[in-house]
Amino acid sequence: MTITAPDTNLARYLGRELLEPIHLVTYMSDEPNEAMEAIGFDSANYWPLYFAGRAAPLGQVPAAVVDAIFYNFAPGMADEFYTGVWDITTPSEALAAREAGCVAALRRILGPLADTPAVARAADLALRLAMSAPVEGRPLYAGLRSIAVPVEPLARLWHAATLLREHRGDGHNAALVAAGIDGQEAHVFAALDSGMKPREYGRLDPLSDAELETVVARLRDRGLVDSTDGFTAAGRELKDRIEEQTDAAAAPAYASLTPEELDQFIDDLQPLAARIDSVGY
């Protein structure tokens, strides 16, 4: 029987510690970028292929819709990098390339683990959880649920991990909206939560120094960030509350596992996550 730390939130542990590493090959490995390059993108210009691959489940929607759903990109990034991607390829081709590249990356990283019965078992349980989660208010997750489920176990596991990751992400965005934290402010919160100064956090790179200072100043004015660009007590409390609400919104996705299935799920996923952690992307 697998024992997790008694103070570990189950939705956070399963979603972020065990399943998210599987999903993150999408953005951290070379193979997905190379697969997108094969259908016409320039792998040296990352953002168009990122926007095309991630937005493909939504179909050919306007850039403003992608910007709203993705929530936390710098002003103008969706207009600049998403506009025109469907002149290069189609959503269905982008989805197929993204999946093929991610599965190739996982196969390289996991090595012999990629074809074990544990992968097939974990894929079946993860997919069951992913397809039973509530859809309401989760547009990117809903888009992903509308596409065909892969048959091959490793592809199915990646697909299920991606569904659960975007389900959590949609819920996180809702918690941010409710807290009055916009996309760039969310990146400042993430930076401070990681022990970084805002300028050290890569997702804030598109902002000029003046733009970033405007974002941080809004948080200072609300009493959430102090004069040294660290959390105030109120900022720390709000960040923790947002994460707790995110966990609560994600929790229904994991509610259908029996205790025995939960033990098996964790036992099957832990070696995969450990392998990804040790090998890297």
C-alpha positions as CSV (number, residue, x, y, z in Angstrom):
1,M,0.0,0.0,0.0
2,T,1.3,3.4,-0.9
3,I,1.4,6.0,1.9
4,T,1.6,9.7,1.0
5,A,2.5,12.4,3.4
6,P,-0.5,13.0,5.8
7,D,-0.5,16.7,5.1
8,T,-0.5,16.3,1.4
9,N,-3.7,17.4,-0.4
10,L,-4.7,14.5,-2.6
11,A,-5.8,16.5,-5.7
12,R,-2.6,18.5,-5.5
13,Y,-0.4,15.5,-5.0
14,L,-2.0,13.5,-7.8
15,G,-2.4,16.4,-10.2
16,R,0.8,18.3,-9.7
17,E,3.3,15.7,-8.4
18,L,2.4,12.6,-10.4
19,L,0.4,13.6,-13.5
20,E,1.8,17.0,-14.3
21,P,5.3,15.7,-15.0
22,I,3.8,13.5,-17.7
23,H,2.0,16.5,-19.3
24,L,5.0,18.8,-19.1
25,V,6.9,17.0,-21.9
26,T,4.5,19.1,-24.0
27,Y,6.5,22.2,-23.2
28,M,9.8,21.0,-21.9
29,S,10.9,18.5,-24.5
30,D,12.3,18.9,-28.0
31,E,10.2,16.2,-29.7
32,P,6.8,18.1,-29.6
33,N,8.5,21.2,-31.2
34,E,10.1,19.0,-33.8
35,A,6.7,17.4,-34.6
36,M,5.2,20.9,-35.0
37,E,8.1,21.9,-37.2
38,A,7.3,18.9,-39.5
39,I,3.9,20.4,-40.3
40,G,5.2,23.9,-41.1
41,F,6.2,25.7,-37.9
42,D,9.6,27.1,-37.1
43,S,10.9,25.4,-34.0
44,A,13.2,28.4,-33.4
45,N,10.1,30.6,-33.0
46,Y,8.4,28.9,-30.1
47,W,5.3,30.8,-29.4
48,P,3.3,30.2,-32.6
49,L,3.7,26.5,-32.3
50,Y,2.8,26.7,-28.6
51,F,-0.4,28.7,-29.2
52,A,-1.3,26.4,-32.1
53,G,-0.8,23.2,-30.2
54,R,-2.5,24.2,-27.0
55,A,-5.4,26.1,-28.6
56,A,-6.1,23.4,-31.2
57,P,-8.8,21.7,-29.1
58,L,-10.8,25.0,-29.3
59,G,-10.9,25.0,-33.1
60,Q,-10.2,28.1,-35.2
61,V,-11.3,30.7,-32.6
62,P,-10.2,34.3,-32.6
63,A,-7.1,35.4,-30.8
64,A,-9.1,37.3,-28.2
65,V,-10.8,34.0,-27.2
66,V,-7.5,32.2,-26.8
67,D,-6.1,35.2,-24.8
68,A,-9.1,35.1,-22.5
69,I,-8.9,31.3,-21.9
70,F,-5.2,31.1,-21.5
71,Y,-5.6,34.1,-19.1
72,N,-2.0,34.9,-18.2
73,F,-0.1,36.0,-21.3
74,A,1.3,39.5,-21.8
75,P,-0.9,41.9,-23.7
76,G,-0.6,41.4,-27.4
77,M,1.0,38.0,-27.3
78,A,-2.0,36.1,-28.6
79,D,-2.6,38.6,-31.3
80,E,1.1,38.4,-32.4
81,F,1.7,34.7,-32.1
82,Y,-1.6,32.9,-32.5
83,T,-3.0,35.0,-35.4
84,G,-2.1,33.2,-38.6
85,V,-1.3,29.8,-37.2
86,W,-4.3,28.2,-39.1
87,D,-2.8,29.5,-42.3
88,I,0.0,27.0,-41.6
89,T,-1.9,24.0,-40.5
90,T,-5.3,22.8,-39.2
91,P,-6.3,22.2,-35.6
92,S,-6.6,18.5,-36.3
93,E,-3.1,18.3,-37.8
94,A,-1.7,20.3,-34.8
95,L,-3.3,18.0,-32.3
96,A,-1.9,14.9,-34.1
97,A,1.6,16.4,-34.3
98,R,1.5,17.5,-30.6
99,E,0.4,14.1,-29.4
100,A,3.0,12.3,-31.5
101,G,5.8,14.5,-30.3
102,C,4.8,14.2,-26.7
103,V,4.6,10.4,-26.8
104,A,8.0,10.2,-28.5
105,A,9.4,12.4,-25.7
106,L,7.9,10.2,-23.0
107,R,9.1,7.0,-24.7
108,R,12.7,8.4,-24.8
109,I,12.5,9.6,-21.1
110,L,10.8,6.5,-19.6
111,G,12.7,3.9,-21.6
112,P,11.7,0.4,-20.6
113,L,9.0,1.8,-18.3
114,A,7.1,3.1,-21.3
115,D,5.6,-0.3,-22.2
116,T,5.0,-1.8,-18.8
117,P,1.5,-2.9,-17.6
118,A,1.7,0.0,-15.1
119,V,1.4,2.5,-17.9
120,A,-1.7,0.8,-19.3
121,R,-3.3,0.6,-15.8
122,A,-2.5,4.2,-15.0
123,A,-3.8,5.3,-18.4
124,D,-7.1,3.6,-17.9
125,L,-7.6,5.1,-14.4
126,A,-6.4,8.5,-15.4
127,L,-8.7,8.6,-18.4
128,R,-11.7,7.5,-16.3
129,L,-11.0,10.3,-13.9
130,A,-10.4,12.8,-16.7
131,M,-13.6,12.0,-18.5
132,S,-15.7,12.1,-15.3
133,A,-14.6,15.5,-14.1
134,P,-17.2,18.4,-14.2
135,V,-17.1,20.4,-17.4
136,E,-18.9,23.6,-16.4
137,G,-16.8,26.7,-16.5
138,R,-13.8,24.9,-17.9
139,P,-13.5,25.9,-21.6
140,L,-10.0,24.5,-22.4
141,Y,-10.8,21.2,-20.6
142,A,-14.1,21.0,-22.5
143,G,-12.3,21.5,-25.8
144,L,-9.9,18.7,-25.0
145,R,-12.8,16.4,-24.0
146,S,-14.2,16.8,-27.5
147,I,-11.3,15.2,-29.3
148,A,-10.6,11.5,-29.9
149,V,-9.0,9.5,-27.2
150,P,-5.7,7.8,-28.2
151,V,-5.7,4.0,-28.2
152,E,-2.0,3.4,-27.4
153,P,-1.5,3.3,-23.6
154,L,1.3,5.8,-23.4
155,A,-0.5,8.2,-25.6
156,R,-3.7,7.7,-23.6
157,L,-1.8,8.4,-20.4
158,W,-0.4,11.7,-21.8
159,H,-3.9,12.6,-23.1
160,A,-5.5,12.0,-19.7
161,A,-2.7,13.8,-17.8
162,T,-3.3,16.8,-20.2
163,L,-7.0,16.7,-19.6
164,L,-6.5,16.8,-15.9
165,R,-3.9,19.5,-16.1
166,E,-6.1,21.8,-18.1
167,H,-9.1,21.0,-15.9
168,R,-7.0,22.1,-12.9
169,G,-5.8,25.1,-14.9
170,D,-9.3,26.3,-15.8
171,G,-10.2,26.0,-12.1
172,H,-7.1,28.0,-11.1
173,N,-8.1,30.8,-13.5
174,A,-11.5,30.9,-11.9
175,A,-9.9,31.3,-8.5
176,L,-7.7,34.1,-9.8
177,V,-10.7,35.9,-11.3
178,A,-12.6,35.6,-8.1
179,A,-9.6,37.0,-6.1
180,G,-9.2,39.9,-8.5
181,I,-5.8,38.8,-9.7
182,D,-5.1,39.3,-13.4
183,G,-2.8,37.2,-15.5
184,Q,0.4,39.2,-15.0
185,E,-0.3,39.6,-11.3
186,A,-0.7,35.8,-11.2
187,H,2.9,35.5,-12.6
188,V,4.2,37.9,-9.9
189,F,2.5,35.8,-7.3
190,A,4.1,32.7,-8.8
191,A,7.5,34.3,-8.8
192,L,7.2,35.4,-5.1
193,D,5.9,31.9,-4.2
194,S,9.0,30.4,-5.8
195,G,11.4,32.8,-3.9
196,M,12.1,34.9,-7.0
197,K,11.9,38.6,-7.7
198,P,9.4,39.3,-10.4
199,R,12.0,40.2,-13.1
200,E,13.6,36.8,-12.5
201,Y,10.4,34.9,-13.5
202,G,10.6,34.0,-17.2
203,R,6.9,34.3,-18.0
204,L,7.2,38.1,-17.2
205,D,10.0,38.6,-19.7
206,P,7.7,40.1,-22.4
207,L,6.9,43.0,-20.1
208,S,9.2,46.1,-20.2
209,D,10.6,47.3,-16.9
210,A,8.0,50.0,-16.8
211,E,5.1,47.6,-17.6
212,L,6.3,45.2,-14.9
213,E,6.6,48.0,-12.3
214,T,3.0,48.9,-13.1
215,V,1.9,45.4,-12.4
216,V,3.8,45.1,-9.1
217,A,2.6,48.6,-8.1
218,R,-1.0,47.5,-8.4
219,L,-0.3,44.7,-5.9
220,R,1.6,47.1,-3.6
221,D,-1.4,49.4,-3.6
222,R,-3.6,46.6,-2.6
223,G,-1.3,45.7,0.3
224,L,-0.3,42.3,-1.2
225,V,3.3,43.1,-2.0
226,D,5.7,45.0,0.2
227,S,8.3,47.6,-0.6
228,T,11.0,44.9,-1.2
229,D,8.8,43.1,-3.7
230,G,8.0,40.3,-1.3
231,F,4.6,39.0,-0.1
232,T,2.9,40.9,2.7
233,A,1.0,38.8,5.2
234,A,-2.2,39.6,3.2
235,G,-0.5,38.6,0.0
236,R,0.7,35.3,1.4
237,E,-2.8,34.6,2.7
238,L,-4.4,35.4,-0.6
239,K,-2.0,33.2,-2.6
240,D,-2.5,30.3,-0.2
241,R,-6.3,30.7,-0.5
242,I,-6.2,30.7,-4.3
243,E,-4.2,27.5,-4.2
244,E,-6.7,25.9,-1.7
245,Q,-9.6,26.9,-4.0
246,T,-7.8,25.5,-7.0
247,D,-7.3,22.2,-5.1
248,A,-11.0,22.2,-4.1
249,A,-12.1,22.8,-7.7
250,A,-9.8,20.0,-8.9
251,A,-10.8,17.5,-6.2
252,P,-14.0,16.2,-7.9
253,A,-11.9,14.8,-10.8
254,Y,-10.4,12.3,-8.4
255,A,-13.4,11.4,-6.3
256,S,-14.4,8.2,-8.1
257,L,-11.4,6.1,-7.1
258,T,-11.8,3.4,-4.6
259,P,-9.1,3.1,-1.9
260,E,-7.7,0.1,-3.7
261,E,-7.7,1.9,-7.1
262,L,-6.1,4.9,-5.5
263,D,-3.2,2.8,-4.1
264,Q,-2.7,1.1,-7.4
265,F,-2.8,4.5,-9.3
266,I,-0.2,6.0,-7.0
267,D,2.0,2.9,-7.1
268,D,1.9,2.9,-10.9
269,L,2.5,6.6,-11.3
270,Q,5.3,7.2,-8.7
271,P,8.0,5.3,-10.7
272,L,7.1,7.3,-13.8
273,A,7.3,10.6,-12.1
274,A,10.5,9.6,-10.4
275,R,12.0,8.6,-13.7
276,I,11.1,11.9,-15.3
277,D,12.5,13.8,-12.4
278,S,15.8,11.9,-12.6
279,V,16.2,12.0,-16.4
280,G,14.7,15.4,-17.1
281,Y,13.0,16.5,-20.2
